[in-house]
Each structure stands twice: as C-alpha cells, then as structure tokens.
Amino acid sequence: MFLINCPFCGEREQSEFKAGGEAHIVRPKQPTELSDDQWAEYLFMRKNIKGIQFERWNHIHGCRKWFNMVRDTSNDEIKAVYKMGEKPPVK
Amino acid sequence: MLNYSNVIQNDKSYPGLQMREIKPVMKLIIRGKKRQFLSAVGKSLNLLLPNEANTSSRSDQLTALWLSPDEWMIFSNEILKTDDNNYNVEKLLNRNICKTNLGAVTDVTDQFVLINLKGDKIFDLFETGSPFNFNDFKSKKGLVTQTILTKIDIIVHNQDINDVNLFVRRSFSDHLFSWMNDSASRL
C-alpha cells in the first residue's frame, strides 16, 4: 500500500487506482508493413524491470482520469506523476 | 422519478449520527471542456461551476459538485414537488449545451441515491471503511470527494459541518446502507 498523488485530485491511497501498464508505447505508423513478430512485440511485449519504470495509471475510484507515473519497482518509490501528453519530468 | 421501489425504507438514528434518503432530488452529470461550455452553463443556471478540484458551488436552487476536470454533478437543493423525470434545468442545458455541441448532459436522478448524514460521528463511520483521509475534509464546508466506502464507489459532499450528502449508485445503495447501519451500531 502506498499513496499516489493524482494530478487532478491530490494525494489518495493506492486502492483508489488501477495500474494500466507501461507508458509511452507508440503505435507503429504502418502496421500493415510489420511482420507478425513485430506486431506481437508491439501488442503484447512489455518491460518488467527492476528499477525505474514509466507506467500509466487510472484514478478509477476518483476522477477516472488517466495519468503517467515514474515508479521505482524495487521499492515502490514514486519519482514523478504527470498528465497524459506531457513529457516525463525525469529520465 | 421513475417508479423504482425505495431501497432505503426507514430513517436511521444512532448516537451522534442520523441517516436518511432524500428524494425526489434531480441529479444531472454534465461534461465539457471548452471555456464556452463553462460560461454557457453559468449563464443558463446562474451558477458558476467549481474549477478547483474537490470543491462545490451553490446557488439558491442548485448545487454543483466537481467530479473531474471536465465533469460535474448538479443536483437540486430542495426536494422536488413533482415525482417525474421532466426537469426544466435539463431541458435548458440540453438546449444551450448539447445542441450547441459544447458538452453533454446526462440525467442520473435514478442512477444515484442521495443519503444525508447528520451528526458528529459521520466521519468516524466513514473511517471504518474508506481509505480516504478525512482529517482536513471534515472541517471545510463545501468540499467534495469521490472515494470508496467498503469497496463501493461514493461521492461525498461536505454540505455543512456535521451535515454530509453521500451519493451512491442505486444498485449498491441497499448493501451500503445496511453496512453503514451495522458499522454505525458499533461506533
């Protein structure tokens, strides 16, 4: 359990949120030109690293807005929270 | 209001806590992002929508609750005289908001049940089943929050000190109300 600072509502408890997987995955511009392997890579393959990870989260029991989060998966420390469409404030 | 059976049959009273359903009350959800949307709603209803997160605004007849940056709930302050689903406010907003493509209006009168709680034990009750930190919330009149109570989505409006409105979806209201009664009896 940890606290998440929703960019719209403020600090709330984790149980109000839902994790939405890895952030900043860009859809290929020409999907028809991809091989099945490349398309499967885009659709299904996600990073599951120990360390800094960029993720999408949804405040599902609050404002129901999506936002991005930079989280250290090894200790659940939240490095930054930022709105959709914004650039990550940390690298 | 449509002819739904009343899920909450009786008002309940405990030391420091009274709970009752208030109906019929008109409830609308309005959504929009443009600046013209905010001014059109303001002019139509003579009510400024709250821009600041987790706040509300109030006129003589209506209260607007902030739900998200582009979503508000509007409900009537007084109990309606007629028990039907024809609301002048909704018609007015449909004409000025929907037909001008500024935003959307949804009638949620029958979707949400409004439970009014009074007394100094309201937040003691909430703290038994909600992860939200009510410490600052309870002392500031007009604050709004959406959170979960015993895993059920609720909207809490701190109408006045020791006077709180709670909105819950109709299908969950029976279970929530019985849980609240059970929890209140143990405070």
Chai-1 contact restraints between the chains, C-beta under 6 A:
chainA,res_idxA,chainB,res_idxB,connection_type,confidence,min_distance_angstrom,max_distance_angstrom,comment,restraint_id
A,F8,B,A53,contact,1.0,0.0,6.0,A-B,restraint_1
A,F8,B,P69,contact,1.0,0.0,6.0,A-B,restraint_2
A,C9,B,A53,contact,1.0,0.0,6.0,A-B,restraint_3
A,E13,B,P131,contact,1.0,0.0,6.0,A-B,restraint_4
A,S15,B,P131,contact,1.0,0.0,6.0,A-B,restraint_5
A,H61,B,I148,contact,1.0,0.0,6.0,A-B,restraint_6
A,H61,B,D153,contact,1.0,0.0,6.0,A-B,restraint_7
A,G62,B,Q146,contact,1.0,0.0,6.0,A-B,restraint_8
A,C63,B,S68,contact,1.0,0.0,6.0,A-B,restraint_9
A,K65,B,S68,contact,1.0,0.0,6.0,A-B,restraint_10
